[in-house]
Amino acid sequence: MSEHRRKPPQPQGGGRAAARRGAPGASSGRRAAPRGATGSPSSSYGSHGSGAPDDGDRPYGGRAEARRAAQRSGSVGAGGSRRRAPDGSGGGRSGAGGGGRRGGGGPGGPSGPGRGRGRGAEPPRKKRFIDYPRAGRHGARRWIPSWRLVSGVFIGFLGSLMAVAGISYALVEVPEVDKAAKAQNNVYYWADGKQMVATGGERNRQIIDYDDIPKEMRFAVMSAENKTFEKDKGIDPMGITRALVNMAKGGQTQGGSTITQQYVKNARLGDQSQTFTRKFKELFISIKVGRTVPKEDIMAGYLNTAYYGRGAYGIQAAARAYFDKEAKELDPSECALLATVLKGATYYDPAGYPEIDPAANSKDNTERAKKRWAWILDEEVKDGRLTAEERGKYNKFPKLQNPRSNTQLAGQTGYLVDLAKAYVIRNTDITAEKLQQGGYEIHTTFDRKKVKELEKAVKKVQKDKIKPKLRPDKDTHVQFGGASVSPKDGAIKAIYGGEDATKHFTNNADQTGAQVGSTYKPFVLAAAFKHGVRDPEGAEVQSDTERTVVNPKSLYSGKNKLKIQKYNGDVWTDREGKEWLQTNDGDQSYNAPTYQIDLREAMRESVNSAYVQLGMDVGLDKVKETAMEAGLKDDTSMASANYPSFSLGTSSPSAIRMAGAYSTFAASGEQNEPYSVTEVEHEGDTVYQHEKETKRVFTSEVADNVTDVLRTVVEKGTGTSARLQGRQVAGKTGTTDGNKSAWFVGYTPQLSTAISMYRLDDDENNKKREFLEMFGTGGEEKIHGASFPAQIWQDYMTQALKGAKVVNFPVPKPIGELVGETPPPPPSPTETEEPEETTSPTPTESESSKPPTESPDPGESCDPFDWDCNHDGGQENGGADGGVDGGPGGESPPATEDPTGGGGNNGNGNGSGGGFISGSDG
């Protein structure tokens, strides 16, 4: 580069620019040229011979080189030699100014500022934000923080905690009440409104309103657990501190939680673990709940979700478990006891739990409970929640109920609950799953007194007559069933389901399979009164237009081994072509030589031949229709409706259904469906209300005439053992062929009751269960409906109607026409008004012919499992119902494989049993 383009020398002077460029006039020195310079020596210097580098030709290589240049410049002025002169002038070997030996001299030197490697004093160090380890300190003092540092760290820590707490509080959401905390039992009530039992839900709990919780209970838990509950915001810092101190001293680990925290833990978290995460979450939820949820809701929620021992969740269930009373009836002493067991029922329930911990025996638990119970009452006095005068009334420990005596579903209660539960499921929108969640209050129709009296009547017969040890082959597997229905509205007042619902699981009142025998005959008579018999002239076209309504004096044949005719006069034959010969009980004929007997008398003596032929004349389809109108169900046992024996009771409805159907006659033809639940409530709201639906199915003339005929059965016939003193009774006995079941169904204007008896192997694992014969059972030659069933009926009804107003049946109006021929005067003596009840004698080879007597229920239907009876409808057939074969084309009625009829659990299904719950309306 040419000389004339070089920059003129820069003026001397200090400043930041000079420091960067270096001072002019520097001596040449041996190594004055910058490192790495190129070219001739002459080109490295200015044209004025000042020794300054040519800044225009050589800019600094970077920021670091500029700093070094500035340092060199400063060191020159300060005398930056590595060795200082003794006088402190900083001179060096290169001159008075003394740069380094490789640099030029200082300003006083001949060569200008030098470039020596020696550095001058470093500038002051910049202060750090956190002076730790501390500057300017030596040794251990460097590591001792200053008060400023300590204060800053503490304030920063608190600020961080507040920030975390604020963020956590803002982000935390109060969870919904846990499903398990809301799980309750269902409460079943008697007809009088008193509680029967609480059961059937996921938890033994009944949630009640805050207003139903006694203030004494609230005061007790506040004095015992959280004195500041009404003022705190969900947590108690002092309480937590005390708990921590107590834990540090090795004391008990509980005591720091408020009622709000316990409510959150029980009802909203569901997590009972003791982890830091859960505790942290619980703390913030408790704070938010304490600020947002009313104290009343928190207290009610806590007392309704807490566990009190004895399987009781919530204050209402606890009041029942410990004192057998409603929560609102608790006194301060009882409330203090329940507040005591909240500390831990295992060690504070006086009943003891030695099976859990030997230390939790009754003696030690009672001592602990008494001490804490007294302490809670004293604390209430200190807190001003109980006066000293009131406290003085409760110096005696409260009397508790024995938890082992709370059998819940034992006896008849389990059958009642099953019946009501099934009714709810089948007749409301409440599903089984919803019932399982609990919380429903189910008001039933069951009369506690009547249930007790019915059970008592059955047990009396069992105790006096049934001796399994004495007669193991005759008196074992004996079962009784019973049901009582109100004719006024169909309400089921009482049932007998079996010995004990916890031992015998089939509900015999709703059980299916036991044939009803001659108790079916009233439906045949009602069909004849309602529809009449068909005119044989219209037989060819099976016309229903020509019919004649019969009256009770209409005549039919009472002959034994009667040839049963179709309405066109043809004899009914079995599938093998043998004629159907209907037998009577004991092979007995009535009113020889004409054998004609009127329908009243035939009902009174339970003459099979007359009613089988009457059923054929009316039409078995009409008989079935009439039975269903009265209240029976079209189940699989009704399949035998195509065979003559159908009129003799080969079907097997339940005791509830039979009582309900007979109540239609008691109500003069108005039918009310049997029901067991009047109302269902859920959390205070009514979700179901029974509505009475009365249907007129028979005219009063039809129903009242049936009743009038059935009255003669009790007054003069087979049912005299069911008489009630001073009351009119109508009813019918029933005994099946083979003596495998016996019934008595009877009624007064106010109550209809059915009693059944049979022998059935109750081993439900045995798929081939069979009904067993009852010959010799109870020491009787043969069991009739007039024996044990009628006796039970009489004992029960006497007590059930005790104190009730005496009501008579309506006087029946004339009905129908006389059908049949008038019989000539009988050759044998006339029957007496009150003939002595005797067992029918064994007939001789020649056919016996006797006037009607009060024989014990002469003969009914053939058992569907008796092959010889069912499959021999010809002349050799000696069965009481003449067998079930002999249908058109040789067909036989379908036999039920399971004698229980497949009615489902407790007979509530819609199987062949025709149980009470069968059908859509239950």
Buried (B, 14 or more C-beta within 10 A) or exposed (E): EEEEEBEEBBEEEEEEEBBBBBBBBBBBBEEBBBEEBEEEEEEBBBEEEBBBBBBEBBEBEEEEBBEBBBBBBBBBBBBBBBEBEEEEBBBBBBBBBBBBBBBBBBBEBEBBBBBBBBEBEEEEEEEEEEBEEBEEEEEEEEEEBEEEBEEBEEEEEEEEEEEEEEEBBEEBEBBEBBEBBBBBBBBBBBBEEEBBBBBBBBBBBBBBEBEEBBEBBBBBBBBBBBBBBEEBBBBBEEBBEBBEEBBEEEEEEEBBBBBBBBBBBBBBBEEEEEEEEBEEBBBBBBBBBBEEBEBEEBBBBBBBBBBBBBBBBBBBBBBBBBBEBBBBEBBBBBBBBBBBBBBBBBBBBBBBBEEEEEEBEEEBBBEBBBEBBBBBBBBBBEEEBBEEEBBEEBEEBBEBBEBEEBEBBEBBBBBBBBBBBBBBBBBBEBEEEBBEBBBBBBBBBBBBBBBBBBBBBBBBBBEEBBBEEEBEEBBBBBBBBBBBBBBBBBBBBBBBBBBBBEEBBBBBBBBBBBBBBBBBBBBBBBBBBBBBBBBBEBBEEEEBEBBBBBBBBBBBBBBBBBBBBBBEEEEBBBBEEBBBBBBBBBBBBBBBEBBBBBBBBBBBBBBBBBBBBBBBBBBBBBBBBBBBBBBBBBBBBBBBBBBBBBBBBBBBBBBBBBBBBBBBBBBBBBBBBBBBBBBBBBEEEEBBEBEEEEEBBBBBBBBBBBBBBBBBBBBBBBBBBBBBEEBBBBBBBBBBBBBBBBBBBBBBBBBBBBBBBBBBBBEEEEEEBEBBBBEBBBEBEBBBBBBBBBBBBBBBBBBBBEEEEEEEBEEBEEBBEBBBEEBEEBEEEEBEEEBEBEEBEEBEEEEBBBBBBBBBBBBBBBBBBBEEBBBBBBEEBBBBBBBBBBBEEBBBBEBBEBBBBBBBBBBBBBBBBBBBBBBEEB
